[in-house]
Amino acid sequence: MSASRKCLLAAALCGAMTPTATTWAQGGAYGAKAIVEHNDLRWFEPVELDIDGQMPHRTAGWFATIDKLYWATSNPRVEIGQEGKTVDSERIYRAPSNDLALSALQQIETLDFIDSLSENLSYTGVQFVIANTRGTDSLTDDIKSPFDTSTFTTVADLSAAITAFNTDAANIANNLTVRVGGEPTPYQVRNSIRDAMPDAGWAWGERYSFGYSDGEQGWMVEILDGPESNAGGTWGAGEASPYTSQSGTAVYGPDPYYLGDLEDDDGDGEGDGDGPTNDLFALGFGSVAVNFNLPTPDFLNGYRDYFNNSSGAAGGTQTGPIMYIGNYGAFEDDTPPFDITGNPGATVINVQDALTAISSYNLQASDPPTVDPNETILQQQINIILADVNQAGTIINGLEDEENEVLDLLAANVFTTVAALQAAQNALANANAGMVPPNQLNAEINAVSQALAAFNTALAGIVLEVEDGDGEGDGTGDLDTRLADDLDGNGQAGTFRVLADIDGDGVIEPGEIIAIINNFGDLHTFNIFFDQVTIRNRTEIDGVELMRMHDISTRHKLEQGRFDDMRFTYGVRFLQIKDDFYFQGLGSILGRTSVDTDVENQIVGPQMGLRWTRVDGPWNFSLEARGMVGYNIVDVDQYGLFGEEAIPGALNRSATARTTASVDGNRFDEFSPIGELRAQLKYRLADSISLQAGYTAKFVGNIHRGSTATAWNAPDFGIYDRKGDLFTNGLNLGVEFRH
């Protein structure tokens, strides 16, 4: 560049940087300081050059944001029941004691058709084994080998050999014994539900914030409302069936909802109960195992009635647990005959002949009707039905209110359908000059048949036994109840009466009771298997933050990085996490059992955060991290109901367990760290309105949850001091307003 051009450029620059003559003139009026303050040129002012055409957007002023949240909260994978606990399966069949088995063999040995000990053992099915006894219960034995009986010729020889083996010092030292074997091998019952909360629950919530910034510092308040996530499920073989022991009614025993659904599912021509492939369907032994910590080892011991001890009555579960196995029973046959004189215990009506006659009446007419099918005969058959129903109701009149409630409902249904049949018959006769067209009463006759079948099924669940003075069921005498199974084989039921001739008339009568004896050898250890189990878990997160903000400006940079802002925040935060766990089991030997554990974590403490923001025209992207160490006050409340059908001493129930309502609570103190990460993208529609979307992840440590805090103690549950972590994350979508 030539010297003349250099001089020209220098002059131009000096002219651009030097106040004009007018300015100097004004300077005379305002002074040099006024010139500097009112001039666009201030030497240490932040750079405002728009080199790339994107002027910075200032964030000074009031602001408010509203975000809609869609977050998922992790749930702990919990085991329903005492964690890791196993119990022996029920001993449906027991091997008899050595003494009882040998006594039976000795009696059979005297029979003419028994020629040898081996034939005796084969005839009775008795077998002896060598077992390593680890406890008093034979189910905990390890069977080593069969006991060789081939060298003995008589029962006395066998008995002496068994005694010699069991009293030998070496065998005692090795815990070896000879006992009767052959019973089914038990298995270990684990909790059925070992992963009750498999999924994180997604839920909606809201987040609000408002505050003020002057571009360099300010304050902000943020409020978190929700989200409230729910998880859980229902398990059990009865999930799709309306028939469980507590299927939506307050009536125990045969369920009127179940009995009222009289579709002919098994195709036998009778609508006698609902079921997927057959008519009789129930879950007597349950399907969902829940193992509790027991207050005593024999807490679940009681008298049972699984076998049919009651001749002529629907006692026990002679067809397996075809019906609910409480104090109810069932015949496999739907329609056994009703014979009040022979055995009033079988309180099931038989009106099949009457129904057949009514059907014949329906078919006897012609079309057009020209023959009177004899209305008198129809009324006679209807009277037979009504008389049998009333007679059956008289037999069971002394039952408990709950059972009468079911039977009254079903008997009323019979009367209603019979009345409908009569009304339809009369209407047809009046409309056809006293004649009834054929097949016009099919629907009414079918309704009567179904109502009778339902009444029969309910009656089959009521077990009555008739005894007279000598204990024989000949149709006279007092009504007796079902008998517990004789498990120890001594010929006596679990609970029996001792009778004597108290009045001295030479006859021992049923009412002359001098003692009631409990045969504790017949006690049975039950398992807890619910028909159906429902689990629910609800988690809600709320909070408030009050933060001070300091913006670290980058506008002093010429271009690179001058649109990156850093914000440092500090303040105080309150976070509340509510976690509610609910369990309900239906059926089993307990009936409805439930527990509701509500946990409230209240965390408060100081918080710090750092946010980085990149601005690119109308777009704004930010990353923010917040951290807090809070003081957590944990409040736990628990409401339990154990065994709504736990009837102490009843058959197929625990002998000691009773319905127990419990209310418990506790408080714990923890230090809970909180870490939060946010990523957010914002688009500025105008200077005062922006749309925003982002992602938030939050971790909270040392909190208590309802599911892990629940102790599975019978009969009043309990609270564990257990802590864990919570992780929640999800998306947010909202709008920002600025002024």
C-alpha positions in Angstrom: 0.0 0.0 0.0 1.3 3.4 -1.0 2.1 6.1 1.6 -0.7 8.3 0.3 -3.3 5.5 0.7 -2.1 4.7 4.3 -2.6 8.3 5.2 -6.1 8.3 3.8 -7.1 5.2 5.7 -5.7 6.6 8.9 -7.6 9.8 8.4 -10.9 7.8 7.9 -10.4 5.8 11.0 -9.7 8.8 13.1 -12.8 10.5 11.7 -14.9 7.5 12.6 -13.5 7.3 16.1 -13.5 11.1 16.8 -16.6 13.0 17.9 -17.9 15.3 15.4 -17.6 19.1 15.6 -21.2 19.2 16.6 -20.5 16.8 19.4 -17.5 18.8 20.6 -19.7 21.8 20.5 -22.2 20.0 22.6 -19.4 19.0 24.9 -18.9 22.6 25.7 -22.4 22.7 27.0 -22.6 19.3 28.7 -19.0 18.6 29.6 -16.7 15.7 28.7 -18.5 13.2 31.0 -21.8 13.9 29.4 -20.3 13.4 26.0 -19.1 9.9 27.0 -22.3 8.9 28.6 -24.5 9.9 25.7 -22.2 8.6 23.0 -22.5 5.2 21.5 -18.8 4.6 22.0 -18.0 3.4 25.6 -14.7 1.8 25.9 -15.4 -1.2 28.2 -19.1 -1.8 27.2 -19.9 -5.5 26.3 -19.6 -6.2 22.6 -22.8 -6.0 20.7 -21.5 -6.7 17.2 -23.9 -8.8 15.1 -21.2 -10.5 13.1 -23.3 -13.5 12.0 -26.7 -11.8 12.0 -27.9 -13.3 15.3 -28.3 -10.8 18.1 -28.4 -12.2 21.6 -31.9 -12.6 23.2 -31.9 -11.1 26.7 -33.7 -13.1 29.5 -34.3 -10.2 31.9 -37.8 -9.8 33.4 -40.6 -12.0 34.8 -41.1 -15.5 33.6 -43.5 -18.5 34.2 -43.5 -22.0 32.8 -46.1 -24.8 32.7 -45.0 -28.4 31.9 -47.0 -31.5 31.4 -45.0 -34.5 32.6 -45.2 -38.2 31.5 -42.9 -40.1 33.8 -42.2 -43.7 34.8 -41.3 -44.6 38.3 -39.5 -47.8 39.2 -41.1 -50.2 41.6 -39.2 -52.7 43.7 -39.6 -56.4 42.8 -41.2 -57.8 45.9 -42.1 -61.3 47.0 -45.7 -61.7 48.3 -45.2 -63.5 51.6 -42.2 -63.9 53.9 -39.2 -63.6 51.6 -37.5 -66.9 50.9 -39.7 -68.9 53.3 -40.8 -72.4 52.4 -43.1 -74.8 54.2 -43.9 -78.5 53.8 -46.9 -79.2 51.6 -50.0 -80.6 53.3 -50.0 -84.2 54.3 -53.2 -85.3 52.6 -52.5 -89.0 53.5 -50.5 -90.1 56.6 -48.7 -93.4 57.2 -50.0 -95.0 60.4 -47.9 -95.5 63.5 -45.9 -98.7 63.9 -48.2 -99.9 66.7 -51.3 -99.2 64.8 -50.0 -101.0 61.6 -48.8 -104.0 63.6 -52.1 -104.2 65.4 -54.0 -104.3 62.2 -51.7 -106.9 60.7 -52.2 -109.1 63.8 -55.9 -108.9 63.5 -55.8 -109.8 59.8 -53.4 -112.6 60.5 -56.2 -114.4 62.3 -58.4 -114.5 59.2 -58.7 -117.8 57.3 -57.7 -116.5 53.9 -54.4 -115.0 55.1 -51.7 -117.7 54.9 -48.4 -115.8 55.4 -46.9 -112.5 56.5 -46.0 -111.6 52.9 -49.6 -112.2 51.9 -50.8 -110.1 54.9 -48.5 -107.2 53.9 -49.6 -107.4 50.3 -53.3 -107.5 51.3 -53.1 -104.5 53.6 -50.5 -102.5 51.6 -48.5 -101.9 54.7 -44.8 -101.4 54.1 -41.9 -100.5 56.4 -38.9 -98.4 55.6 -35.6 -97.4 57.2 -35.5 -93.6 57.6 -33.0 -91.0 58.8 -35.1 -89.0 61.2 -34.1 -85.3 61.3 -37.2 -84.4 63.2 -40.4 -85.6 64.7 -42.4 -85.3 61.5 -42.0 -88.2 59.1 -42.2 -85.7 56.2 -38.8 -84.4 57.1 -37.2 -87.9 57.1 -34.8 -89.2 54.5 -35.8 -92.7 53.5 -32.7 -94.8 53.1 -34.1 -98.2 52.0 -37.1 -100.6 52.4 -37.0 -102.7 55.6 -36.5 -106.3 54.6 -39.5 -108.4 55.8 -38.9 -111.5 53.8 -37.2 -113.4 56.6 -40.1 -113.1 59.0 -43.1 -115.5 59.1 -45.4 -113.9 61.6 -46.4 -110.5 62.7 -44.9 -111.1 66.1 -41.5 -111.8 64.5 -41.7 -108.6 62.5 -42.7 -106.6 65.5 -39.8 -107.9 67.5 -37.3 -107.2 64.7 -38.6 -103.6 64.4 -38.3 -103.0 68.1 -34.7 -104.4 68.1 -33.7 -102.1 65.2 -35.2 -99.0 66.8 -33.6 -99.6 70.2 -30.2 -100.5 68.9 -27.7 -97.9 70.2 -25.8 -97.6 66.8 -29.1 -96.9 65.0 -30.1 -94.3 67.6 -26.7 -92.6 67.3 -27.2 -92.4 63.5 -30.8 -91.3 63.8 -32.0 -94.4 62.0 -35.5 -95.8 62.6 -37.9 -98.3 61.1 -41.4 -96.8 60.4 -44.4 -97.3 58.2 -43.8 -95.8 54.8 -45.5 -95.3 51.5 -47.2 -92.0 51.9 -46.7 -89.5 49.1 -43.5 -87.6 49.2 -44.1 -83.9 50.2 -42.6 -80.9 48.4 -41.6 -77.5 49.6 -44.2 -74.8 49.1 -42.7 -71.5 48.0 -44.4 -68.1 47.7 -46.2 -68.2 44.4 -45.6 -64.5 43.6 -42.0 -63.7 43.8 -42.0 -60.8 41.4 -45.1 -58.7 42.1 -44.0 -55.4 40.5 -42.5 -56.2 37.1 -43.2 -52.9 35.4 -42.5 -49.3 36.0 -45.8 -47.3 35.9 -46.2 -44.4 33.5 -48.3 -41.5 34.7 -49.1 -37.9 34.0 -48.2 -34.9 36.2 -47.5 -31.2 36.1 -44.6 -28.9 36.9 -44.9 -25.1 37.4 -42.3 -22.5 37.9 -42.2 -18.7 38.1 -39.6 -16.1 39.0 -37.7 -13.0 38.0 -34.2 -12.3 36.5 -32.5 -9.0 35.7 -30.2 -10.7 33.2 -27.5 -11.4 35.8 -29.3 -12.7 38.9 -32.8 -13.5 40.1 -35.0 -16.0 42.0 -37.3 -18.9 41.0 -40.0 -21.0 42.7 -40.8 -24.4 41.2 -43.7 -26.7 42.1 -44.0 -30.4 41.2 -47.5 -31.9 41.2 -47.5 -35.7 40.6 -47.0 -37.8 38.7 -49.0 -40.6 40.4 -48.0 -44.0 39.0 -49.9 -47.3 39.6 -48.7 -50.9 39.2 -50.0 -54.3 40.2 -52.1 -57.1 39.1 -54.4 -60.1 40.0 -53.2 -63.6 40.1 -54.9 -67.0 40.7 -56.7 -69.8 38.8 -60.0 -68.1 39.7 -59.2 -64.8 38.0 -61.6 -65.4 35.1 -64.3 -67.2 37.1 -67.0 -65.6 39.3 -66.8 -68.4 41.8 -64.4 -67.9 44.6 -65.1 -68.0 48.3 -65.7 -64.2 48.3 -66.7 -63.4 44.7 -68.2 -59.9 45.3 -70.8 -60.9 47.9 -71.0 -61.0 51.7 -72.4 -64.6 51.6 -70.2 -67.5 52.5 -70.4 -70.9 50.9 -72.0 -71.6 47.6 -72.0 -68.4 45.8 -75.4 -67.2 44.4 -73.6 -65.4 41.6 -72.0 -68.7 40.6 -75.1 -70.8 41.0 -77.2 -68.3 39.1 -75.2 -68.7 35.9 -76.8 -71.9 34.8 -75.4 -72.6 31.4 -75.0 -76.2 30.3 -71.3 -76.0 29.9 -70.6 -79.7 30.0 -73.3 -80.7 27.6 -75.1 -83.1 29.9 -78.5 -81.4 29.4 -78.5 -79.8 32.8 -77.6 -76.2 33.6 -76.2 -76.9 37.1 -73.4 -74.5 37.6 -70.9 -72.4 35.7 -67.5 -73.5 34.5 -65.3 -73.3 31.4 -65.6 -77.0 30.4 -67.8 -78.6 33.1 -70.7 -77.5 35.3 -69.1 -77.9 38.7 -66.0 -75.7 39.0 -64.4 -74.4 42.2 -61.0 -73.8 43.7 -61.2 -75.5 47.1 -57.5 -75.7 47.8 -56.6 -72.4 46.2 -53.8 -71.6 43.7 -51.6 -68.8 45.1 -49.3 -69.7 48.0 -48.5 -67.1 50.6 -46.2 -68.1 53.5 -46.4 -66.1 56.7 -44.2 -65.9 59.7 -46.2 -67.8 62.4 -46.5 -66.8 66.0 -46.2 -70.5 67.0 -45.2 -73.5 64.9 -48.7 -75.0 65.2 -50.6 -71.9 64.4 -52.0 -73.4 61.2 -52.9 -76.7 62.8 -56.6 -77.7 62.8 -59.1 -80.4 62.2 -59.9 -81.1 58.6 -62.6 -83.0 56.7 -61.2 -84.0 53.4 -62.4 -87.6 53.5 -66.1 -88.7 53.5 -66.7 -89.9 57.0 -70.5 -89.3 57.0 -72.4 -92.1 55.3 -75.3 -90.8 53.3 -74.4 -87.1 53.7 -72.4 -84.8 51.6 -69.5 -84.8 54.0 -65.9 -84.0 53.2 -64.6 -83.7 49.7 -65.2 -87.2 48.4 -64.7 -86.0 44.8 -61.8 -83.9 45.7 -62.2 -80.2 46.5 -65.0 -79.9 43.9 -66.6 -77.1 46.0 -65.1 -74.6 48.4 -63.7 -76.6 51.3 -64.8 -74.4 54.2 -67.6 -75.8 56.4 -69.4 -76.8 53.3 -69.4 -80.0 51.3 -70.5 -81.3 47.9 -71.8 -84.4 46.2 -70.3 -85.1 42.8 -73.8 -86.1 41.7 -75.9 -83.0 41.0 -79.3 -84.6 41.7 -79.3 -87.3 44.4 -82.8 -88.4 45.5 -84.6 -86.6 48.3 -85.8 -89.1 50.9 -86.8 -87.5 54.1 -87.8 -90.9 55.8 -84.6 -92.7 54.9 -82.0 -90.1 55.3 -82.9 -86.5 55.8 -79.2 -85.6 55.7 -79.4 -85.7 51.9 -81.4 -82.5 51.6 -81.6 -82.5 47.8 -85.0 -82.4 46.2 -85.9 -84.8 43.3 -88.7 -83.5 41.1 -87.6 -85.0 37.9 -90.8 -86.9 37.5 -92.8 -83.7 37.9 -90.7 -81.9 35.4 -91.1 -84.8 32.9 -94.9 -84.6 33.4 -94.9 -80.9 32.8 -92.9 -81.4 29.6 -95.4 -84.0 28.4 -98.2 -81.5 29.1 -96.3 -79.1 26.8 -96.2 -81.6 24.0 -99.7 -83.1 24.3 -101.5 -80.2 22.5 -101.9 -80.0 18.8 -101.6 -77.1 16.4 -104.2 -75.7 16.0 -105.1 -76.7 19.6 -107.9 -79.3 19.6 -107.0 -81.4 22.6 -107.1 -80.2 26.2 -103.8 -81.4 27.8 -105.5 -81.6 31.2 -104.6 -78.5 33.3 -105.4 -80.4 36.5 -102.4 -82.8 36.0 -100.2 -79.8 35.4 -101.2 -78.2 38.6 -100.6 -81.5 40.5 -97.0 -81.6 39.2 -96.4 -78.0 40.1 -97.7 -78.8 43.6 -95.2 -81.6 43.9 -92.4 -79.2 43.1 -93.5 -76.6 45.6 -94.1 -79.2 48.3 -90.6 -80.6 47.9 -89.0 -77.2 47.9 -90.8 -76.3 51.1 -90.0 -79.6 52.7 -86.3 -79.2 51.9 -86.4 -75.7 53.4 -87.9 -77.1 56.6 -85.1 -79.6 57.0 -82.4 -76.8 56.9 -84.3 -74.3 58.9 -81.9 -74.3 61.8 -78.8 -73.4 59.7 -76.7 -70.3 60.2 -78.1 -67.0 58.8 -75.5 -66.9 56.0 -76.5 -70.3 54.6 -80.2 -69.5 55.0 -79.7 -66.3 53.1 -78.3 -68.2 50.1 -81.1 -70.8 50.2 -83.9 -68.3 50.6 -82.6 -66.5 47.6 -82.6 -69.7 45.4 -85.9 -71.0 46.8 -87.5 -67.6 45.9 -86.2 -68.1 42.4 -87.9 -71.4 42.2 -91.2 -69.9 43.3 -90.8 -67.1 40.8 -90.2 -69.3 37.8 -93.1 -71.6 38.8 -95.4 -68.6 39.0 -94.2 -67.5 35.6 -95.0 -70.9 34.2 -98.5 -70.8 35.6 -99.1 -67.3 34.3 -97.9 -68.2 30.8 -100.1 -71.3 30.8 -103.1 -69.4 31.8 -102.4 -66.7 29.2 -102.1 -69.2 26.4 -105.3 -71.0 27.5 -107.3 -67.8 27.7 -106.1 -66.7 24.2 -106.9 -70.1 22.6 -110.3 -71.0 24.0 -108.9 -73.0 26.9 -106.4 -74.8 24.7 -102.6 -74.5 24.9 -100.6 -74.7 21.7 -97.6 -77.2 21.7 -94.1 -76.1 22.7 -95.2 -72.7 23.8 -94.0 -73.1 27.4 -90.4 -74.3 26.6 -88.8 -71.1 28.0 -90.8 -71.2 31.3 -90.2 -75.0 31.8 -86.4 -74.5 31.2 -86.4 -71.6 33.7 -88.0 -73.9 36.4 -85.5 -76.6 35.7 -82.5 -74.3 36.1 -83.9 -72.8 39.3 -84.4 -76.2 40.8 -80.8 -77.2 39.7 -79.4 -74.2 41.5 -81.4 -74.9 44.6 -80.2 -78.5 44.5 -76.5 -77.5 44.2 -76.9 -75.1 47.2 -78.5 -77.8 49.3 -75.7 -80.2 48.4 -73.3 -77.9 50.1 -75.3 -78.1 53.4 -74.2 -81.2 55.3 -76.5 -82.8 57.9 -76.3 -86.1 59.5 -79.1 -87.8 61.4 -78.4 -90.0 64.4 -80.7 -91.7 66.8 -79.9 -92.9 70.3 -77.7 -95.7 69.2 -75.8 -93.6 66.8 -77.2 -95.1 63.7 -78.6 -92.9 60.9 -82.1 -94.3 60.5 -83.9 -91.1 59.9 -84.9 -90.1 63.4 -83.1 -88.2 66.1 -81.1 -85.0 66.4 -79.1 -83.4 63.6 -75.3 -83.7 63.9 -72.5 -82.0 62.1 -69.7 -83.3 59.9 -66.9 -85.3 61.5 -63.2 -84.4 61.3 -60.9 -86.9 59.5 -59.4 -89.7 61.7 -55.8 -89.1 60.7 -54.1 -91.1 63.5 -56.2 -94.1 62.8 -57.5 -94.7 66.3 -61.1 -94.9 65.3 -62.1 -91.5 66.8 -62.7 -88.3 64.9 -60.8 -85.2 65.7 -63.5 -84.0 68.2 -66.0 -86.5 69.6 -68.6 -86.8 72.3 -68.6 -89.1 75.3 -72.1 -90.3 76.1 -73.5 -91.9 79.3 -76.9 -92.9 80.6 -77.3 -89.8 82.7 -81.0 -90.2 83.4 -80.7 -93.9 84.2 -83.5 -95.1 81.9 -81.2 -97.8 80.4 -80.8 -95.9 77.1 -77.9 -93.8 76.2 -79.3 -90.9 74.2 -77.5 -88.3 71.9 -78.2 -85.5 74.4 -76.6 -87.3 77.3 -73.1 -85.9 76.9 -70.6 -86.1 79.7 -67.5 -84.9 77.9 -66.2 -83.6 74.6 -62.7 -84.9 73.8 -60.3 -83.4 71.3 -58.1 -86.0 69.6 -55.0 -84.0 69.0 -53.4 -86.8 67.0 -55.8 -85.8 64.2 -54.6 -82.3 63.9 -53.5 -81.3 60.4 -51.1 -78.6 59.3 -52.7 -76.5 56.6 -51.1 -74.5 53.8 -52.3 -71.0 52.9 -53.2 -71.0 49.2 -55.5 -68.2 48.2 -58.0 -68.6 45.3 -57.1 -65.1 44.1 -54.5 -62.5 45.0 -54.7 -58.8 44.1 -51.7 -56.4 44.4 -51.7 -52.7 43.9 -48.8 -50.1 44.3 -49.3 -46.4 44.0 -46.4 -43.9 44.0 -46.9 -40.1 44.0 -44.1 -37.5 43.8 -44.7 -33.9 44.8 -42.3 -31.0 45.7 -41.4 -27.3 46.0 -38.1 -25.5 45.3 -37.1 -22.0 46.1 -33.9 -21.1 44.3 -31.5 -18.1 43.9 -30.1 -17.7 40.3 -26.8 -16.2 39.1 -26.2 -15.9 35.4 -22.6 -16.0 34.2 -22.5 -13.8 31.1 -20.5 -14.7 28.0 -21.4 -11.6 25.9 -17.9 -10.2 26.2 -16.8 -12.8 23.7 -16.7 -11.7 20.0 -18.4 -14.7 18.4 -17.3 -18.2 19.5 -19.2 -19.0 22.7 -20.9 -15.7 23.2 -24.3 -17.4 22.9 -23.5 -20.0 25.6 -24.8 -19.1 29.1 -24.1 -20.6 32.4 -26.5 -20.3 35.4 -25.6 -21.2 39.0 -28.5 -21.9 41.4 -28.8 -22.6 45.1 -31.6 -22.7 47.5 -33.9 -25.1 49.5 -36.0 -28.0 48.3 -38.9 -30.1 49.7 -39.7 -33.4 48.1 -42.5 -35.7 49.2 -42.8 -39.3 48.0 -45.9 -41.2 48.9 -45.9 -44.9 48.3 -48.9 -47.1 49.1 -48.9 -50.9 48.9 -52.2 -53.0 49.0 -52.6 -56.7 49.2 -55.8 -58.8 49.2 -56.2 -62.5 49.2 -59.5 -64.3 48.7 -60.3 -67.9 49.7 -58.1 -70.5 51.4 -58.6 -71.5 55.1 -58.5 -67.8 56.0 -61.0 -66.1 53.7 -60.4 -62.5 52.8 -57.1 -61.3 54.1 -55.7 -57.8 53.3 -53.0 -55.3 54.3 -52.6 -51.6 53.3 -49.2 -50.1 54.0 -48.9 -46.3 53.4 -45.4 -44.7 53.5 -44.8 -41.0 53.3 -41.2 -39.8 52.7 -40.8 -36.1 53.5 -37.3 -34.8 52.3 -36.1 -31.3 52.9 -32.6 -29.7 52.5 -30.3 -27.4 50.6 -29.9 -27.8 46.9 -27.4 -26.6 44.3 -27.6 -26.7 40.5 -25.8 -25.7 37.3 -27.3 -25.1 33.9 -25.6 -24.6 30.5 -27.6 -23.0 27.7 -26.9 -22.7 24.0 -28.9 -20.1 22.0 -29.2 -20.3 18.3 -31.6 -17.8 16.9 -35.1 -18.8 18.1 -33.8 -22.1 19.4 -32.6 -22.7 22.9 -31.1 -25.9 24.3 -30.1 -26.4 27.9 -28.6 -29.1 30.2 -29.1 -28.8 33.9 -28.0 -30.8 36.9 -29.3 -30.4 40.5 -28.0 -32.1 43.6 -29.3 -32.3 47.2 -28.7 -34.1 50.4 -31.9 -34.0 52.4 -33.2 -35.0 55.8 -36.0 -37.6 55.3 -38.7 -38.0 57.8 -40.5 -41.3 57.0 -44.1 -41.9 58.3 -45.6 -45.4 57.9 -49.2 -46.4 58.6 -50.5 -49.9 58.2 -54.0 -51.3 58.2 -54.4 -55.1 58.2 -57.3 -57.7 58.2 -56.2 -61.3 58.7 -58.6 -64.1 58.0 -62.2 -62.9 57.6 -63.2 -66.6 57.6 -60.8 -67.8 60.2 -63.1 -69.6 62.6 -61.2 -71.1 65.5 -61.9 -74.8 65.8 -64.0 -75.1 62.7 -63.4 -77.9 60.2 -60.9 -77.0 57.5 -59.7 -74.0 59.6 -56.9 -73.3 62.0 -57.9 -74.4 65.5 -56.5 -71.2 67.0 -56.4 -68.5 64.3 -59.2 -65.9 64.4 -60.1 -62.9 62.4 -57.7 -60.1 63.4 -57.9 -56.4 62.5 -54.6 -54.5 63.1 -53.5 -50.9 62.9 -49.7 -50.2 63.1 -47.4 -47.3 62.5 -43.8 -46.2 62.7 -41.4 -43.4 62.0 -37.9 -43.5 60.6 -35.2 -40.8 60.0 -32.9 -41.0 57.0 -30.4 -38.9 55.0 -31.6 -39.1 51.4 -29.4 -37.9 48.5 -31.2 -36.6 45.4 -29.8 -36.2 41.9 -31.6 -34.7 39.0 -30.7 -34.2 35.3 -32.7 -32.2 32.8 -32.3 -31.7 29.1 -34.6 -29.2 27.4 -35.2 -27.8 23.9 -37.0 -24.5 23.6 -38.4 -22.6 20.5 -39.2 -18.9 20.8 -42.5 -18.1 19.1 -42.3 -14.4 20.1 -40.3 -12.4 22.7 -42.8 -13.4 25.4 -43.8 -16.9 24.4 -41.7 -20.1 23.9 -42.6 -23.7 23.4 -40.4 -26.3 25.3 -39.9 -30.0 25.5 -37.4 -32.1 27.4 -36.4 -35.1 29.4 -36.0 -35.4 33.2 -34.3 -38.1 35.2 -34.4 -38.2 39.0 -32.7 -40.5 41.5 -33.6 -40.5 45.2 -31.8 -42.7 47.7 -32.6 -44.1 51.1 -36.4 -44.0 50.9 -38.9 -46.4 52.2 -41.5 -48.1 50.0 -44.8 -49.7 51.1 -44.2 -53.1 49.6 -40.7 -53.6 51.2 -42.0 -52.2 54.5 -44.7 -54.8 54.8 -43.9 -57.7 57.2 -45.8 -60.9 56.5 -46.5 -61.9 60.1 -49.6 -63.8 61.1 -52.0 -62.5 62.3 -51.1 -58.8 62.5 -48.6 -58.2 59.7 -46.0 -55.6 60.8 -43.5 -53.0 59.5 -39.9 -53.5 58.4 -37.2 -50.8 58.6 -36.0 -51.2 55.0 -34.8 -48.6 52.7 -34.0 -48.5 49.0 -33.7 -46.3 46.0 -36.2 -44.7 43.6 -35.6 -43.8 40.0 -38.1 -41.9 37.9 -37.7 -40.4 34.4 -39.7 -39.3 31.5 -40.7 -36.5 29.1 -42.1 -33.0 29.6 -43.9 -30.7 27.2 -44.9 -27.1 28.0 -44.8 -23.4 27.4 -42.9 -20.5 28.8 -44.2 -16.9 29.2 -41.9 -13.9 29.7 -42.5 -10.2 30.4 
